Amino acid sequence: MDFEVETIVNEDGDVQTFHVPKSYEFSHETARKEIEKMVIVDELPFLHVECSRFRDFCEIMRPKFVIPSRATVTRDCYALFT
């Protein structure tokens, strides 16, 4: 995780610096590529993306993420292979 330095001057003139996380930008394309890698490296069945626990996890982590179907993951993995 990258951090930015943020400086704040208090009312009494004290200067404080904080390290705050940089803004995070979510990418559906990157997330789909990571799912491909996860399925291939961990030798998971394509059906894994349709399991309720995986979907619950994704919903908690990123509610607006559209989880690809197993057919889409199959196509993505095959395209990566070729």
mmCIF file of the N, C-alpha and C atoms, coordinates in Angstrom:
data_MODEL
# 
_entry.id   MODEL 
# 
loop_
_atom_site.group_PDB 
_atom_site.id 
_atom_site.type_symbol 
_atom_site.label_atom_id 
_atom_site.label_alt_id 
_atom_site.label_comp_id 
_atom_site.label_asym_id 
_atom_site.label_entity_id 
_atom_site.label_seq_id 
_atom_site.pdbx_PDB_ins_code 
_atom_site.Cartn_x 
_atom_site.Cartn_y 
_atom_site.Cartn_z 
_atom_site.occupancy 
_atom_site.B_iso_or_equiv 
_atom_site.pdbx_formal_charge 
_atom_site.auth_seq_id 
_atom_site.auth_comp_id 
_atom_site.auth_asym_id 
_atom_site.auth_atom_id 
_atom_site.pdbx_PDB_model_num 
ATOM 1   N N  . MET A 1 1  ? 0.843   -1.169  0.000   1.00 0.00 ? 1  MET A N  1 
ATOM 2   C CA . MET A 1 1  ? 0.000   0.000   0.000   1.00 0.00 ? 1  MET A CA 1 
ATOM 3   C C  . MET A 1 1  ? 0.893   1.239   0.000   1.00 0.00 ? 1  MET A C  1 
ATOM 4   N N  . ASP A 1 2  ? 0.571   2.186   -0.838  1.00 0.00 ? 2  ASP A N  1 
ATOM 5   C CA . ASP A 1 2  ? 1.321   3.441   -0.900  1.00 0.00 ? 2  ASP A CA 1 
ATOM 6   C C  . ASP A 1 2  ? 0.682   4.463   0.022   1.00 0.00 ? 2  ASP A C  1 
ATOM 7   N N  . PHE A 1 3  ? 1.535   5.322   0.568   1.00 0.00 ? 3  PHE A N  1 
ATOM 8   C CA . PHE A 1 3  ? 1.057   6.355   1.471   1.00 0.00 ? 3  PHE A CA 1 
ATOM 9   C C  . PHE A 1 3  ? 1.478   7.727   0.976   1.00 0.00 ? 3  PHE A C  1 
ATOM 10  N N  . GLU A 1 4  ? 0.678   8.718   1.305   1.00 0.00 ? 4  GLU A N  1 
ATOM 11  C CA . GLU A 1 4  ? 0.995   10.114  1.036   1.00 0.00 ? 4  GLU A CA 1 
ATOM 12  C C  . GLU A 1 4  ? 1.231   10.795  2.373   1.00 0.00 ? 4  GLU A C  1 
ATOM 13  N N  . VAL A 1 5  ? 2.068   11.819  2.369   1.00 0.00 ? 5  VAL A N  1 
ATOM 14  C CA . VAL A 1 5  ? 2.306   12.590  3.580   1.00 0.00 ? 5  VAL A CA 1 
ATOM 15  C C  . VAL A 1 5  ? 1.351   13.775  3.568   1.00 0.00 ? 5  VAL A C  1 
ATOM 16  N N  . GLU A 1 6  ? 0.619   13.922  4.654   1.00 0.00 ? 6  GLU A N  1 
ATOM 17  C CA . GLU A 1 6  ? -0.333  15.021  4.785   1.00 0.00 ? 6  GLU A CA 1 
ATOM 18  C C  . GLU A 1 6  ? 0.092   15.854  5.986   1.00 0.00 ? 6  GLU A C  1 
ATOM 19  N N  . THR A 1 7  ? 0.180   17.155  5.789   1.00 0.00 ? 7  THR A N  1 
ATOM 20  C CA . THR A 1 7  ? 0.612   18.050  6.856   1.00 0.00 ? 7  THR A CA 1 
ATOM 21  C C  . THR A 1 7  ? -0.559  18.912  7.299   1.00 0.00 ? 7  THR A C  1 
ATOM 22  N N  . ILE A 1 8  ? -0.712  19.029  8.631   1.00 0.00 ? 8  ILE A N  1 
ATOM 23  C CA . ILE A 1 8  ? -1.784  19.847  9.214   1.00 0.00 ? 8  ILE A CA 1 
ATOM 24  C C  . ILE A 1 8  ? -1.152  20.818  10.209  1.00 0.00 ? 8  ILE A C  1 
ATOM 25  N N  . VAL A 1 9  ? -1.560  22.080  10.125  1.00 0.00 ? 9  VAL A N  1 
ATOM 26  C CA . VAL A 1 9  ? -1.101  23.088  11.078  1.00 0.00 ? 9  VAL A CA 1 
ATOM 27  C C  . VAL A 1 9  ? -2.249  23.345  12.045  1.00 0.00 ? 9  VAL A C  1 
ATOM 28  N N  . ASN A 1 10 ? -2.014  23.082  13.325  1.00 0.00 ? 10 ASN A N  1 
ATOM 29  C CA . ASN A 1 10 ? -3.036  23.279  14.358  1.00 0.00 ? 10 ASN A CA 1 
ATOM 30  C C  . ASN A 1 10 ? -3.233  24.773  14.629  1.00 0.00 ? 10 ASN A C  1 
ATOM 31  N N  . GLU A 1 11 ? -4.271  25.101  15.382  1.00 0.00 ? 11 GLU A N  1 
ATOM 32  C CA . GLU A 1 11 ? -4.566  26.490  15.729  1.00 0.00 ? 11 GLU A CA 1 
ATOM 33  C C  . GLU A 1 11 ? -3.428  27.134  16.509  1.00 0.00 ? 11 GLU A C  1 
ATOM 34  N N  . ASP A 1 12 ? -2.719  26.339  17.317  1.00 0.00 ? 12 ASP A N  1 
ATOM 35  C CA . ASP A 1 12 ? -1.616  26.895  18.112  1.00 0.00 ? 12 ASP A CA 1 
ATOM 36  C C  . ASP A 1 12 ? -0.296  26.936  17.340  1.00 0.00 ? 12 ASP A C  1 
ATOM 37  N N  . GLY A 1 13 ? -0.311  26.605  16.051  1.00 0.00 ? 13 GLY A N  1 
ATOM 38  C CA . GLY A 1 13 ? 0.870   26.700  15.207  1.00 0.00 ? 13 GLY A CA 1 
ATOM 39  C C  . GLY A 1 13 ? 1.704   25.434  15.113  1.00 0.00 ? 13 GLY A C  1 
ATOM 40  N N  . ASP A 1 14 ? 1.310   24.382  15.839  1.00 0.00 ? 14 ASP A N  1 
ATOM 41  C CA . ASP A 1 14 ? 2.045   23.121  15.751  1.00 0.00 ? 14 ASP A CA 1 
ATOM 42  C C  . ASP A 1 14 ? 1.794   22.464  14.391  1.00 0.00 ? 14 ASP A C  1 
ATOM 43  N N  . VAL A 1 15 ? 2.843   21.915  13.835  1.00 0.00 ? 15 VAL A N  1 
ATOM 44  C CA . VAL A 1 15 ? 2.736   21.237  12.552  1.00 0.00 ? 15 VAL A CA 1 
ATOM 45  C C  . VAL A 1 15 ? 2.771   19.732  12.798  1.00 0.00 ? 15 VAL A C  1 
ATOM 46  N N  . GLN A 1 16 ? 1.787   19.034  12.263  1.00 0.00 ? 16 GLN A N  1 
ATOM 47  C CA . GLN A 1 16 ? 1.735   17.578  12.390  1.00 0.00 ? 16 GLN A CA 1 
ATOM 48  C C  . GLN A 1 16 ? 1.710   16.979  10.998  1.00 0.00 ? 16 GLN A C  1 
ATOM 49  N N  . THR A 1 17 ? 2.456   15.907  10.844  1.00 0.00 ? 17 THR A N  1 
ATOM 50  C CA . THR A 1 17 ? 2.427   15.196  9.567   1.00 0.00 ? 17 THR A CA 1 
ATOM 51  C C  . THR A 1 17 ? 1.854   13.807  9.794   1.00 0.00 ? 17 THR A C  1 
ATOM 52  N N  . PHE A 1 18 ? 1.074   13.370  8.839   1.00 0.00 ? 18 PHE A N  1 
ATOM 53  C CA . PHE A 1 18 ? 0.437   12.067  8.891   1.00 0.00 ? 18 PHE A CA 1 
ATOM 54  C C  . PHE A 1 18 ? 0.725   11.329  7.596   1.00 0.00 ? 18 PHE A C  1 
ATOM 55  N N  . HIS A 1 19 ? 0.806   10.036  7.694   1.00 0.00 ? 19 HIS A N  1 
ATOM 56  C CA . HIS A 1 19 ? 0.919   9.192   6.513   1.00 0.00 ? 19 HIS A CA 1 
ATOM 57  C C  . HIS A 1 19 ? -0.448  8.571   6.286   1.00 0.00 ? 19 HIS A C  1 
ATOM 58  N N  . VAL A 1 20 ? -1.059  8.940   5.187   1.00 0.00 ? 20 VAL A N  1 
ATOM 59  C CA . VAL A 1 20 ? -2.389  8.430   4.880   1.00 0.00 ? 20 VAL A CA 1 
ATOM 60  C C  . VAL A 1 20 ? -2.335  7.613   3.599   1.00 0.00 ? 20 VAL A C  1 
ATOM 61  N N  . PRO A 1 21 ? -3.146  6.570   3.510   1.00 0.00 ? 21 PRO A N  1 
ATOM 62  C CA . PRO A 1 21 ? -3.138  5.758   2.287   1.00 0.00 ? 21 PRO A CA 1 
ATOM 63  C C  . PRO A 1 21 ? -3.556  6.581   1.074   1.00 0.00 ? 21 PRO A C  1 
ATOM 64  N N  . LYS A 1 22 ? -2.897  6.317   -0.050  1.00 0.00 ? 22 LYS A N  1 
ATOM 65  C CA . LYS A 1 22 ? -3.284  6.981   -1.296  1.00 0.00 ? 22 LYS A CA 1 
ATOM 66  C C  . LYS A 1 22 ? -4.664  6.487   -1.699  1.00 0.00 ? 22 LYS A C  1 
ATOM 67  N N  . SER A 1 23 ? -5.329  7.307   -2.465  1.00 0.00 ? 23 SER A N  1 
ATOM 68  C CA . SER A 1 23 ? -6.658  6.939   -2.942  1.00 0.00 ? 23 SER A CA 1 
ATOM 69  C C  . SER A 1 23 ? -6.584  5.641   -3.739  1.00 0.00 ? 23 SER A C  1 
ATOM 70  N N  . TYR A 1 24 ? -7.531  4.794   -3.519  1.00 0.00 ? 24 TYR A N  1 
ATOM 71  C CA . TYR A 1 24 ? -7.577  3.493   -4.178  1.00 0.00 ? 24 TYR A CA 1 
ATOM 72  C C  . TYR A 1 24 ? -8.577  3.549   -5.318  1.00 0.00 ? 24 TYR A C  1 
ATOM 73  N N  . GLU A 1 25 ? -8.154  3.049   -6.473  1.00 0.00 ? 25 GLU A N  1 
ATOM 74  C CA . GLU A 1 25 ? -9.046  3.026   -7.622  1.00 0.00 ? 25 GLU A CA 1 
ATOM 75  C C  . GLU A 1 25 ? -9.287  1.572   -8.015  1.00 0.00 ? 25 GLU A C  1 
ATOM 76  N N  . PHE A 1 26 ? -10.540 1.160   -7.989  1.00 0.00 ? 26 PHE A N  1 
ATOM 77  C CA . PHE A 1 26 ? -10.896 -0.221  -8.288  1.00 0.00 ? 26 PHE A CA 1 
ATOM 78  C C  . PHE A 1 26 ? -11.009 -0.434  -9.787  1.00 0.00 ? 26 PHE A C  1 
ATOM 79  N N  . SER A 1 27 ? -10.513 -1.564  -10.263 1.00 0.00 ? 27 SER A N  1 
ATOM 80  C CA . SER A 1 27 ? -10.585 -1.910  -11.678 1.00 0.00 ? 27 SER A CA 1 
ATOM 81  C C  . SER A 1 27 ? -11.229 -3.288  -11.819 1.00 0.00 ? 27 SER A C  1 
ATOM 82  N N  . HIS A 1 28 ? -12.381 -3.350  -12.503 1.00 0.00 ? 28 HIS A N  1 
ATOM 83  C CA . HIS A 1 28 ? -13.037 -4.638  -12.742 1.00 0.00 ? 28 HIS A CA 1 
ATOM 84  C C  . HIS A 1 28 ? -12.130 -5.548  -13.566 1.00 0.00 ? 28 HIS A C  1 
ATOM 85  N N  . GLU A 1 29 ? -11.436 -4.979  -14.531 1.00 0.00 ? 29 GLU A N  1 
ATOM 86  C CA . GLU A 1 29 ? -10.561 -5.774  -15.392 1.00 0.00 ? 29 GLU A CA 1 
ATOM 87  C C  . GLU A 1 29 ? -9.448  -6.427  -14.585 1.00 0.00 ? 29 GLU A C  1 
ATOM 88  N N  . THR A 1 30 ? -8.828  -5.682  -13.700 1.00 0.00 ? 30 THR A N  1 
ATOM 89  C CA . THR A 1 30 ? -7.764  -6.232  -12.856 1.00 0.00 ? 30 THR A CA 1 
ATOM 90  C C  . THR A 1 30 ? -8.323  -7.313  -11.937 1.00 0.00 ? 30 THR A C  1 
ATOM 91  N N  . ALA A 1 31 ? -9.501  -7.082  -11.385 1.00 0.00 ? 31 ALA A N  1 
ATOM 92  C CA . ALA A 1 31 ? -10.110 -8.077  -10.499 1.00 0.00 ? 31 ALA A CA 1 
ATOM 93  C C  . ALA A 1 31 ? -10.394 -9.376  -11.254 1.00 0.00 ? 31 ALA A C  1 
ATOM 94  N N  . ARG A 1 32 ? -10.889 -9.277  -12.490 1.00 0.00 ? 32 ARG A N  1 
ATOM 95  C CA . ARG A 1 32 ? -11.155 -10.483 -13.282 1.00 0.00 ? 32 ARG A CA 1 
ATOM 96  C C  . ARG A 1 32 ? -9.868  -11.232 -13.582 1.00 0.00 ? 32 ARG A C  1 
ATOM 97  N N  . LYS A 1 33 ? -8.793  -10.510 -13.877 1.00 0.00 ? 33 LYS A N  1 
ATOM 98  C CA . LYS A 1 33 ? -7.507  -11.161 -14.134 1.00 0.00 ? 33 LYS A CA 1 
ATOM 99  C C  . LYS A 1 33 ? -7.005  -11.884 -12.885 1.00 0.00 ? 33 LYS A C  1 
ATOM 100 N N  . GLU A 1 34 ? -7.235  -11.301 -11.730 1.00 0.00 ? 34 GLU A N  1 
ATOM 101 C CA . GLU A 1 34 ? -6.820  -11.945 -10.477 1.00 0.00 ? 34 GLU A CA 1 
ATOM 102 C C  . GLU A 1 34 ? -7.642  -13.198 -10.202 1.00 0.00 ? 34 GLU A C  1 
ATOM 103 N N  . ILE A 1 35 ? -8.918  -13.173 -10.561 1.00 0.00 ? 35 ILE A N  1 
ATOM 104 C CA . ILE A 1 35 ? -9.744  -14.372 -10.417 1.00 0.00 ? 35 ILE A CA 1 
ATOM 105 C C  . ILE A 1 35 ? -9.210  -15.473 -11.324 1.00 0.00 ? 35 ILE A C  1 
ATOM 106 N N  . GLU A 1 36 ? -8.833  -15.114 -12.551 1.00 0.00 ? 36 GLU A N  1 
ATOM 107 C CA . GLU A 1 36 ? -8.239  -16.099 -13.468 1.00 0.00 ? 36 GLU A CA 1 
ATOM 108 C C  . GLU A 1 36 ? -7.011  -16.744 -12.825 1.00 0.00 ? 36 GLU A C  1 
ATOM 109 N N  . LYS A 1 37 ? -6.115  -15.903 -12.314 1.00 0.00 ? 37 LYS A N  1 
ATOM 110 C CA . LYS A 1 37 ? -4.891  -16.423 -11.689 1.00 0.00 ? 37 LYS A CA 1 
ATOM 111 C C  . LYS A 1 37 ? -5.215  -17.319 -10.502 1.00 0.00 ? 37 LYS A C  1 
ATOM 112 N N  . MET A 1 38 ? -6.176  -16.893 -9.678  1.00 0.00 ? 38 MET A N  1 
ATOM 113 C CA . MET A 1 38 ? -6.552  -17.667 -8.501  1.00 0.00 ? 38 MET A CA 1 
ATOM 114 C C  . MET A 1 38 ? -7.044  -19.057 -8.904  1.00 0.00 ? 38 MET A C  1 
ATOM 115 N N  . VAL A 1 39 ? -7.911  -19.110 -9.908  1.00 0.00 ? 39 VAL A N  1 
ATOM 116 C CA . VAL A 1 39 ? -8.468  -20.389 -10.363 1.00 0.00 ? 39 VAL A CA 1 
ATOM 117 C C  . VAL A 1 39 ? -7.359  -21.292 -10.908 1.00 0.00 ? 39 VAL A C  1 
ATOM 118 N N  . ILE A 1 40 ? -6.452  -20.712 -11.689 1.00 0.00 ? 40 ILE A N  1 
ATOM 119 C CA . ILE A 1 40 ? -5.393  -21.514 -12.300 1.00 0.00 ? 40 ILE A CA 1 
ATOM 120 C C  . ILE A 1 40 ? -4.354  -21.952 -11.274 1.00 0.00 ? 40 ILE A C  1 
ATOM 121 N N  . VAL A 1 41 ? -3.812  -21.015 -10.518 1.00 0.00 ? 41 VAL A N  1 
ATOM 122 C CA . VAL A 1 41 ? -2.729  -21.325 -9.575  1.00 0.00 ? 41 VAL A CA 1 
ATOM 123 C C  . VAL A 1 41 ? -3.195  -22.252 -8.458  1.00 0.00 ? 41 VAL A C  1 
ATOM 124 N N  . ASP A 1 42 ? -4.383  -22.005 -7.928  1.00 0.00 ? 42 ASP A N  1 
ATOM 125 C CA . ASP A 1 42 ? -4.896  -22.817 -6.819  1.00 0.00 ? 42 ASP A CA 1 
ATOM 126 C C  . ASP A 1 42 ? -5.647  -24.054 -7.299  1.00 0.00 ? 42 ASP A C  1 
ATOM 127 N N  . GLU A 1 43 ? -5.701  -24.235 -8.629  1.00 0.00 ? 43 GLU A N  1 
ATOM 128 C CA . GLU A 1 43 ? -6.373  -25.385 -9.231  1.00 0.00 ? 43 GLU A CA 1 
ATOM 129 C C  . GLU A 1 43 ? -7.810  -25.533 -8.745  1.00 0.00 ? 43 GLU A C  1 
ATOM 130 N N  . LEU A 1 44 ? -8.513  -24.410 -8.746  1.00 0.00 ? 44 LEU A N  1 
ATOM 131 C CA . LEU A 1 44 ? -9.903  -24.399 -8.316  1.00 0.00 ? 44 LEU A CA 1 
ATOM 132 C C  . LEU A 1 44 ? -10.815 -24.723 -9.496  1.00 0.00 ? 44 LEU A C  1 
ATOM 133 N N  . PRO A 1 45 ? -11.961 -25.309 -9.215  1.00 0.00 ? 45 PRO A N  1 
ATOM 134 C CA . PRO A 1 45 ? -12.919 -25.529 -10.303 1.00 0.00 ? 45 PRO A CA 1 
ATOM 135 C C  . PRO A 1 45 ? -13.522 -24.182 -10.722 1.00 0.00 ? 45 PRO A C  1 
ATOM 136 N N  . PHE A 1 46 ? -13.918 -24.091 -11.976 1.00 0.00 ? 46 PHE A N  1 
ATOM 137 C CA . PHE A 1 46 ? -14.526 -22.850 -12.459 1.00 0.00 ? 46 PHE A CA 1 
ATOM 138 C C  . PHE A 1 46 ? -15.785 -22.514 -11.669 1.00 0.00 ? 46 PHE A C  1 
ATOM 139 N N  . LEU A 1 47 ? -16.438 -23.513 -11.158 1.00 0.00 ? 47 LEU A N  1 
ATOM 140 C CA . LEU A 1 47 ? -17.651 -23.348 -10.353 1.00 0.00 ? 47 LEU A CA 1 
ATOM 141 C C  . LEU A 1 47 ? -17.391 -22.540 -9.077  1.00 0.00 ? 47 LEU A C  1 
ATOM 142 N N  . HIS A 1 48 ? -16.148 -22.450 -8.660  1.00 0.00 ? 48 HIS A N  1 
ATOM 143 C CA . HIS A 1 48 ? -15.800 -21.753 -7.416  1.00 0.00 ? 48 HIS A CA 1 
ATOM 144 C C  . HIS A 1 48 ? -16.361 -20.325 -7.382  1.00 0.00 ? 48 HIS A C  1 
ATOM 145 N N  . VAL A 1 49 ? -16.376 -19.653 -8.528  1.00 0.00 ? 49 VAL A N  1 
ATOM 146 C CA . VAL A 1 49 ? -16.856 -18.258 -8.554  1.00 0.00 ? 49 VAL A CA 1 
ATOM 147 C C  . VAL A 1 49 ? -18.360 -18.155 -8.339  1.00 0.00 ? 49 VAL A C  1 
ATOM 148 N N  . GLU A 1 50 ? -19.062 -19.271 -8.413  1.00 0.00 ? 50 GLU A N  1 
ATOM 149 C CA . GLU A 1 50 ? -20.503 -19.263 -8.183  1.00 0.00 ? 50 GLU A CA 1 
ATOM 150 C C  . GLU A 1 50 ? -20.890 -19.799 -6.807  1.00 0.00 ? 50 GLU A C  1 
ATOM 151 N N  . CYS A 1 51 ? -19.902 -20.159 -6.006  1.00 0.00 ? 51 CYS A N  1 
ATOM 152 C CA . CYS A 1 51 ? -20.174 -20.640 -4.640  1.00 0.00 ? 51 CYS A CA 1 
ATOM 153 C C  . CYS A 1 51 ? -20.625 -19.474 -3.760  1.00 0.00 ? 51 CYS A C  1 
ATOM 154 N N  . SER A 1 52 ? -21.537 -19.747 -2.871  1.00 0.00 ? 52 SER A N  1 
ATOM 155 C CA . SER A 1 52 ? -22.118 -18.677 -2.053  1.00 0.00 ? 52 SER A CA 1 
ATOM 156 C C  . SER A 1 52 ? -21.076 -17.999 -1.160  1.00 0.00 ? 52 SER A C  1 
ATOM 157 N N  . ARG A 1 53 ? -20.130 -18.747 -0.601  1.00 0.00 ? 53 ARG A N  1 
ATOM 158 C CA . ARG A 1 53 ? -19.128 -18.134 0.292   1.00 0.00 ? 53 ARG A CA 1 
ATOM 159 C C  . ARG A 1 53 ? -18.214 -17.179 -0.480  1.00 0.00 ? 53 ARG A C  1 
ATOM 160 N N  . PHE A 1 54 ? -17.843 -17.557 -1.703  1.00 0.00 ? 54 PHE A N  1 
ATOM 161 C CA . PHE A 1 54 ? -17.013 -16.677 -2.521  1.00 0.00 ? 54 PHE A CA 1 
ATOM 162 C C  . PHE A 1 54 ? -17.788 -15.408 -2.867  1.00 0.00 ? 54 PHE A C  1 
ATOM 163 N N  . ARG A 1 55 ? -19.043 -15.569 -3.225  1.00 0.00 ? 55 ARG A N  1 
ATOM 164 C CA . ARG A 1 55 ? -19.873 -14.407 -3.563  1.00 0.00 ? 55 ARG A CA 1 
ATOM 165 C C  . ARG A 1 55 ? -20.088 -13.508 -2.345  1.00 0.00 ? 55 ARG A C  1 
ATOM 166 N N  . ASP A 1 56 ? -20.301 -14.119 -1.178  1.00 0.00 ? 56 ASP A N  1 
ATOM 167 C CA . ASP A 1 56 ? -20.448 -13.336 0.052   1.00 0.00 ? 56 ASP A CA 1 
ATOM 168 C C  . ASP A 1 56 ? -19.178 -12.536 0.340   1.00 0.00 ? 56 ASP A C  1 
ATOM 169 N N  . PHE A 1 57 ? -18.025 -13.179 0.157   1.00 0.00 ? 57 PHE A N  1 
ATOM 170 C CA . PHE A 1 57 ? -16.748 -12.512 0.385   1.00 0.00 ? 57 PHE A CA 1 
ATOM 171 C C  . PHE A 1 57 ? -16.593 -11.317 -0.556  1.00 0.00 ? 57 PHE A C  1 
ATOM 172 N N  . CYS A 1 58 ? -16.871 -11.518 -1.827  1.00 0.00 ? 58 CYS A N  1 
ATOM 173 C CA . CYS A 1 58 ? -16.753 -10.432 -2.808  1.00 0.00 ? 58 CYS A CA 1 
ATOM 174 C C  . CYS A 1 58 ? -17.723 -9.301  -2.486  1.00 0.00 ? 58 CYS A C  1 
ATOM 175 N N  . GLU A 1 59 ? -18.910 -9.648  -2.045  1.00 0.00 ? 59 GLU A N  1 
ATOM 176 C CA . GLU A 1 59 ? -19.918 -8.644  -1.696  1.00 0.00 ? 59 GLU A CA 1 
ATOM 177 C C  . GLU A 1 59 ? -19.446 -7.770  -0.537  1.00 0.00 ? 59 GLU A C  1 
ATOM 178 N N  . ILE A 1 60 ? -18.777 -8.380  0.420   1.00 0.00 ? 60 ILE A N  1 
ATOM 179 C CA . ILE A 1 60 ? -18.260 -7.620  1.565   1.00 0.00 ? 60 ILE A CA 1 
ATOM 180 C C  . ILE A 1 60 ? -17.089 -6.742  1.143   1.00 0.00 ? 60 ILE A C  1 
ATOM 181 N N  . MET A 1 61 ? -16.201 -7.284  0.312   1.00 0.00 ? 61 MET A N  1 
ATOM 182 C CA . MET A 1 61 ? -15.003 -6.557  -0.090  1.00 0.00 ? 61 MET A CA 1 
ATOM 183 C C  . MET A 1 61 ? -15.306 -5.429  -1.071  1.00 0.00 ? 61 MET A C  1 
ATOM 184 N N  . ARG A 1 62 ? -16.160 -5.700  -2.033  1.00 0.00 ? 62 ARG A N  1 
ATOM 185 C CA . ARG A 1 62 ? -16.476 -4.695  -3.062  1.00 0.00 ? 62 ARG A CA 1 
ATOM 186 C C  . ARG A 1 62 ? -17.904 -4.928  -3.542  1.00 0.00 ? 62 ARG A C  1 
ATOM 187 N N  . PRO A 1 63 ? -18.885 -4.300  -2.891  1.00 0.00 ? 63 PRO A N  1 
ATOM 188 C CA . PRO A 1 63 ? -20.294 -4.575  -3.211  1.00 0.00 ? 63 PRO A CA 1 
ATOM 189 C C  . PRO A 1 63 ? -20.680 -4.393  -4.679  1.00 0.00 ? 63 PRO A C  1 
ATOM 190 N N  . LYS A 1 64 ? -20.051 -3.488  -5.393  1.00 0.00 ? 64 LYS A N  1 
ATOM 191 C CA . LYS A 1 64 ? -20.458 -3.235  -6.780  1.00 0.00 ? 64 LYS A CA 1 
ATOM 192 C C  . LYS A 1 64 ? -19.720 -4.109  -7.794  1.00 0.00 ? 64 LYS A C  1 
ATOM 193 N N  . PHE A 1 65 ? -18.840 -4.979  -7.334  1.00 0.00 ? 65 PHE A N  1 
ATOM 194 C CA . PHE A 1 65 ? -18.108 -5.850  -8.248  1.00 0.00 ? 65 PHE A CA 1 
ATOM 195 C C  . PHE A 1 65 ? -19.057 -6.882  -8.848  1.00 0.00 ? 65 PHE A C  1 
ATOM 196 N N  . VAL A 1 66 ? -19.069 -6.949  -10.166 1.00 0.00 ? 66 VAL A N  1 
ATOM 197 C CA . VAL A 1 66 ? -19.901 -7.928  -10.855 1.00 0.00 ? 66 VAL A CA 1 
ATOM 198 C C  . VAL A 1 66 ? -19.066 -9.201  -11.008 1.00 0.00 ? 66 VAL A C  1 
ATOM 199 N N  . ILE A 1 67 ? -19.431 -10.223 -10.264 1.00 0.00 ? 67 ILE A N  1 
ATOM 200 C CA . ILE A 1 67 ? -18.685 -11.480 -10.283 1.00 0.00 ? 67 ILE A CA 1 
ATOM 201 C C  . ILE A 1 67 ? -18.976 -12.196 -11.593 1.00 0.00 ? 67 ILE A C  1 
ATOM 202 N N  . PRO A 1 68 ? -17.920 -12.559 -12.326 1.00 0.00 ? 68 PRO A N  1 
ATOM 203 C CA . PRO A 1 68 ? -18.153 -13.245 -13.595 1.00 0.00 ? 68 PRO A CA 1 
ATOM 204 C C  . PRO A 1 68 ? -18.695 -14.656 -13.371 1.00 0.00 ? 68 PRO A C  1 
ATOM 205 N N  . SER A 1 69 ? -19.431 -15.153 -14.357 1.00 0.00 ? 69 SER A N  1 
ATOM 206 C CA . SER A 1 69 ? -19.956 -16.520 -14.265 1.00 0.00 ? 69 SER A CA 1 
ATOM 207 C C  . SER A 1 69 ? -18.832 -17.514 -14.505 1.00 0.00 ? 69 SER A C  1 
ATOM 208 N N  . ARG A 1 70 ? -19.100 -18.777 -14.225 1.00 0.00 ? 70 ARG A N  1 
ATOM 209 C CA . ARG A 1 70 ? -18.067 -19.798 -14.459 1.00 0.00 ? 70 ARG A CA 1 
ATOM 210 C C  . ARG A 1 70 ? -17.759 -19.928 -15.945 1.00 0.00 ? 70 ARG A C  1 
ATOM 211 N N  . ALA A 1 71 ? -18.743 -19.680 -16.801 1.00 0.00 ? 71 ALA A N  1 
ATOM 212 C CA . ALA A 1 71 ? -18.494 -19.729 -18.244 1.00 0.00 ? 71 ALA A CA 1 
ATOM 213 C C  . ALA A 1 71 ? -17.532 -18.614 -18.656 1.00 0.00 ? 71 ALA A C  1 
ATOM 214 N N  . THR A 1 72 ? -17.713 -17.437 -18.095 1.00 0.00 ? 72 THR A N  1 
ATOM 215 C CA . THR A 1 72 ? -16.817 -16.316 -18.391 1.00 0.00 ? 72 THR A CA 1 
ATOM 216 C C  . THR A 1 72 ? -15.410 -16.596 -17.882 1.00 0.00 ? 72 THR A C  1 
ATOM 217 N N  . VAL A 1 73 ? -15.304 -17.130 -16.679 1.00 0.00 ? 73 VAL A N  1 
ATOM 218 C CA . VAL A 1 73 ? -13.993 -17.459 -16.118 1.00 0.00 ? 73 VAL A CA 1 
ATOM 219 C C  . VAL A 1 73 ? -13.319 -18.531 -16.963 1.00 0.00 ? 73 VAL A C  1 
ATOM 220 N N  . THR A 1 74 ? -14.091 -19.493 -17.430 1.00 0.00 ? 74 THR A N  1 
ATOM 221 C CA . THR A 1 74 ? -13.545 -20.537 -18.302 1.00 0.00 ? 74 THR A CA 1 
ATOM 222 C C  . THR A 1 74 ? -12.972 -19.915 -19.569 1.00 0.00 ? 74 THR A C  1 
ATOM 223 N N  . ARG A 1 75 ? -13.734 -19.021 -20.193 1.00 0.00 ? 75 ARG A N  1 
ATOM 224 C CA . ARG A 1 75 ? -13.267 -18.357 -21.414 1.00 0.00 ? 75 ARG A CA 1 
ATOM 225 C C  . ARG A 1 75 ? -12.022 -17.515 -21.135 1.00 0.00 ? 75 ARG A C  1 
ATOM 226 N N  . ASP A 1 76 ? -12.031 -16.775 -20.015 1.00 0.00 ? 76 ASP A N  1 
ATOM 227 C CA . ASP A 1 76 ? -10.887 -15.942 -19.673 1.00 0.00 ? 76 ASP A CA 1 
ATOM 228 C C  . ASP A 1 76 ? -9.628  -16.780 -19.462 1.00 0.00 ? 76 ASP A C  1 
ATOM 229 N N  . CYS A 1 77 ? -9.763  -17.887 -18.754 1.00 0.00 ? 77 CYS A N  1 
ATOM 230 C CA . CYS A 1 77 ? -8.614  -18.763 -18.501 1.00 0.00 ? 77 CYS A CA 1 
ATOM 231 C C  . CYS A 1 77 ? -8.109  -19.398 -19.799 1.00 0.00 ? 77 CYS A C  1 
ATOM 232 N N  . TYR A 1 78 ? -9.031  -19.795 -20.651 1.00 0.00 ? 78 TYR A N  1 
ATOM 233 C CA . TYR A 1 78 ? -8.632  -20.386 -21.926 1.00 0.00 ? 78 TYR A CA 1 
ATOM 234 C C  . TYR A 1 78 ? -7.901  -19.351 -22.792 1.00 0.00 ? 78 TYR A C  1 
ATOM 235 N N  . ALA A 1 79 ? -8.399  -18.118 -22.794 1.00 0.00 ? 79 ALA A N  1 
ATOM 236 C CA . ALA A 1 79 ? -7.749  -17.058 -23.558 1.00 0.00 ? 79 ALA A CA 1 
ATOM 237 C C  . ALA A 1 79 ? -6.352  -16.775 -23.007 1.00 0.00 ? 79 ALA A C  1 
ATOM 238 N N  . LEU A 1 80 ? -6.208  -16.837 -21.700 1.00 0.00 ? 80 LEU A N  1 
ATOM 239 C CA . LEU A 1 80 ? -4.899  -16.647 -21.086 1.00 0.00 ? 80 LEU A CA 1 
ATOM 240 C C  . LEU A 1 80 ? -3.948  -17.774 -21.487 1.00 0.00 ? 80 LEU A C  1 
ATOM 241 N N  . PHE A 1 81 ? -4.484  -18.984 -21.550 1.00 0.00 ? 81 PHE A N  1 
ATOM 242 C CA . PHE A 1 81 ? -3.699  -20.169 -21.921 1.00 0.00 ? 81 PHE A CA 1 
ATOM 243 C C  . PHE A 1 81 ? -3.202  -20.072 -23.358 1.00 0.00 ? 81 PHE A C  1 
ATOM 244 N N  . THR A 1 82 ? -4.092  -19.615 -24.257 1.00 0.00 ? 82 THR A N  1 
ATOM 245 C CA . THR A 1 82 ? -3.704  -19.541 -25.670 1.00 0.00 ? 82 THR A CA 1 
ATOM 246 C C  . THR A 1 82 ? -2.972  -18.262 -25.903 1.00 0.00 ? 82 THR A C  1 
# 
